[in-house]
């Protein structure tokens, strides 16, 4: 009788161990599936982080470009200011019979008739006005470039500096400024009037079409300007291409005068 009982016991033990093994394998399978799902989520999170990192790198490159452009603009403004300070440093303030201040350059007190034609006529009654033009055409000036109207018709008050294309207000007042550009066919320019680095006027000029030789545009601004402030015309940050014309067929000009 002991033999069959032993066989039954062995069978039951073997069956129990088999059941335990199956349960263990089932648990392991469930854990593996769970880990697989976690791995998929982690891979997705890693891809999202990589995409965000790429986007940040692109944004960083764009910011570097913007910073570089702003730095160049700042350096240009600083250079213009230094030039103006040097020019003003070479001037002396005189007072005429009416008690008005007139800036007179020391180096130009004894000028020839030709030099007077270039630097302009000085005022004897305290009035302030200038009228300048470009002697030659200007091709592809690019963006953020000061336009230099290098010859002068009138410069009462000696506020306009033709070498730099900048007017420095001899005294505080209300001023009118106007500029005209002639552009060749298939040319386009966005120009701005700046007073101490701030934009007070805009103008878009274009001559579209192969059959249009040239076209001209004008803009005017009325601005209260403090004494010593600089005023000039420059190309804008975008939309500039072609040639600014200036010659016997028509000049590109820049002018201004005080009204109050």
C-alpha positions in Angstrom: 0.0 0.0 0.0 2.9 2.4 0.6 3.9 2.3 -3.0 0.7 3.8 -4.5 0.5 6.4 -1.8 4.1 7.5 -2.5 3.3 7.8 -6.2 0.2 10.0 -5.4 2.3 12.3 -3.2 5.0 12.7 -5.8 2.3 13.5 -8.4 0.7 16.1 -6.2 4.1 17.8 -5.4 5.1 17.8 -9.1 1.7 19.4 -10.1 2.0 22.0 -7.4 5.5 23.0 -8.5 4.3 23.2 -12.1 1.5 25.5 -11.1 3.9 27.7 -9.2 6.2 27.8 -12.2 3.3 28.9 -14.5 2.2 31.6 -12.1 5.9 32.8 -11.9 6.2 32.9 -15.7 2.9 34.8 -15.9 4.1 37.4 -13.4 7.4 37.8 -15.3 5.6 38.3 -18.6 3.4 41.0 -17.1 6.5 42.7 -15.7 8.2 42.5 -19.0 5.1 44.1 -20.8 5.0 46.8 -18.2 8.7 47.5 -18.6 8.3 47.6 -22.4 5.5 50.2 -22.1 7.7 52.2 -19.8 10.6 52.0 -22.4 8.2 53.2 -25.1 7.2 56.2 -22.9 10.8 56.9 -22.1 11.8 56.8 -25.8 9.0 59.2 -26.6 10.1 61.5 -23.8 13.7 61.4 -25.0 12.5 62.3 -28.6 10.5 65.2 -27.2 13.5 66.5 -25.2 15.7 66.2 -28.3 13.1 68.1 -30.4 13.0 70.8 -27.7 16.7 70.9 -27.6 16.9 71.4 -31.3 14.3 74.1 -31.1 16.3 75.9 -28.4 19.5 75.6 -30.5 17.7 77.2 -33.5 16.3 79.9 -31.2 19.7 80.5 -29.8 21.2 80.9 -33.3 18.5 83.4 -34.2 19.1 85.3 -31.0 22.8 85.4 -31.8 22.0 86.8 -35.3 19.7 89.5 -33.8 22.3 90.4 -31.1 25.0 90.6 -33.8 22.8 92.9 -35.9 22.0 95.1 -32.9 25.7 95.2 -32.0 26.6 96.4 -35.5 23.9 99.0 -35.4 25.0 100.2 -32.0 28.7 100.4 -33.1 27.5 102.4 -36.2 25.5 104.8 -34.0 28.5 105.1 -31.6 30.8 105.8 -34.5 28.5 108.5 -35.9 28.2 110.0 -32.4 32.0 110.1 -32.0 32.4 111.7 -35.4 29.8 114.3 -34.4 31.5 115.0 -31.1 34.8 115.5 -32.8 33.2 117.8 -35.3 31.5 119.8 -32.6 34.7 119.9 -30.6 36.3 121.8 -33.5 33.7 124.4 -33.5 33.2 127.5 -31.4 30.0 129.3 -30.4 29.7 132.9 -31.5 27.0 135.4 -30.8 25.7 137.7 -33.5 24.2 141.2 -33.2 20.7 139.8 -32.5 22.0 137.7 -29.6 21.4 134.4 -31.4 23.9 131.6 -31.1 25.5 130.5 -34.4 28.0 127.6 -34.7 31.0 128.6 -36.9 33.7 126.1 -37.7 37.2 127.5 -36.8 38.8 125.8 -39.8 36.4 127.5 -42.2 36.6 131.1 -41.1 38.9 131.8 -44.1 37.5 129.8 -47.0 37.6 130.3 -50.7 34.6 130.8 -52.9 34.7 127.1 -53.9 34.9 125.9 -50.3 31.9 128.1 -49.4 30.0 126.5 -52.2 30.7 123.1 -50.7 30.1 123.9 -47.0 27.2 126.3 -47.6 26.4 129.9 -46.7 26.4 130.9 -43.1 23.6 132.9 -41.5 24.1 136.4 -40.3 20.6 136.8 -38.8 20.3 133.5 -36.7 18.1 131.7 -39.2 18.7 127.9 -39.7 18.1 126.0 -42.9 20.0 123.6 -45.1 19.5 122.0 -48.5 21.9 119.3 -49.7 22.1 116.8 -52.5 24.1 113.7 -53.7 26.6 114.5 -56.3 26.7 111.0 -57.7 24.4 108.0 -57.8 24.6 105.3 -55.1 24.4 101.6 -56.1 23.4 98.9 -53.6 23.9 100.9 -50.4 22.5 97.9 -48.3 20.6 98.1 -45.0 21.1 100.5 -42.1 23.4 102.8 -44.0 23.5 106.6 -43.5 22.8 108.4 -46.8 25.4 111.1 -47.4 24.1 114.1 -49.3 27.6 115.4 -49.9 27.0 118.8 -51.6 25.2 121.8 -50.2 23.0 124.4 -51.8 22.2 126.2 -48.5 23.5 125.8 -45.0 22.3 128.7 -42.9 23.4 128.3 -39.3 26.1 125.7 -40.4 24.2 122.9 -38.9 24.5 120.4 -41.8 27.8 118.4 -42.0 28.1 117.2 -45.6 31.0 114.7 -45.0 28.7 112.7 -42.7 25.3 113.5 -44.1 24.2 114.6 -40.6 22.4 117.8 -39.4 23.2 118.9 -35.8 20.6 121.4 -34.5 22.3 124.6 -33.5 19.5 125.4 -31.2 16.2 123.9 -29.9 13.2 124.4 -32.0 10.5 123.0 -34.2 12.0 121.8 -37.5 10.8 120.6 -40.9 12.8 117.9 -42.6 12.2 116.6 -46.1 14.1 114.2 -48.3 13.6 113.1 -52.0 15.1 110.0 -53.6 15.3 109.2 -57.3 15.6 105.4 -57.9 16.3 103.6 -61.1 14.1 100.9 -62.8 13.5 97.7 -60.7 14.9 99.4 -57.6 13.3 99.7 -54.2 14.4 101.4 -51.0 13.0 101.8 -47.5 14.5 104.9 -45.9 14.1 106.5 -42.4 14.6 109.9 -40.8 16.3 109.6 -37.5 16.6 112.2 -34.7 19.1 111.1 -32.0 18.7 107.5 -33.1 14.8 107.6 -33.0 12.8 107.1 -36.1 10.6 110.1 -37.0 9.9 109.5 -40.6 9.6 106.6 -43.2 9.5 106.4 -46.9 9.3 103.6 -49.4 10.6 104.3 -52.9 10.4 102.0 -56.0 10.5 102.1 -59.7 9.0 98.9 -61.0 9.2 97.5 -64.5 11.8 97.3 -67.3 10.2 100.2 -69.1 10.5 102.6 -66.2 13.8 104.4 -66.3 13.5 106.2 -62.9 11.0 107.4 -60.4 11.1 109.7 -57.4 9.5 109.8 -53.9 9.5 112.4 -51.2 8.7 112.5 -47.4 8.4 115.2 -44.9 8.5 115.2 -41.1 7.9 118.0 -38.5 9.9 117.4 -35.3 10.9 119.3 -32.2 14.6 118.9 -32.0 16.8 119.8 -29.0 20.1 121.7 -29.5 22.9 119.4 -30.3 20.7 116.6 -31.6 21.7 114.8 -34.8 19.3 114.3 -37.7 20.0 112.1 -40.7 18.5 109.8 -43.3 19.4 106.1 -43.6 18.3 103.0 -45.3 16.0 100.7 -43.3 16.7 97.2 -42.0 15.0 95.5 -45.0 13.7 96.1 -48.5 16.7 97.9 -50.1 18.0 97.1 -53.6 19.1 98.8 -56.8 20.4 102.3 -57.3 19.6 105.7 -55.9 20.0 108.2 -58.8 21.4 111.7 -58.5 22.6 113.8 -61.4 21.6 116.4 -64.0 18.3 114.6 -64.7 17.3 115.0 -61.1 19.0 115.0 -57.7 18.3 113.1 -54.6 18.1 115.7 -51.8 17.8 116.3 -48.1 16.8 119.6 -46.5 15.5 121.1 -43.3 14.7 124.4 -41.6 13.5 125.8 -38.3 10.0 127.2 -38.0 9.7 128.0 -34.3 
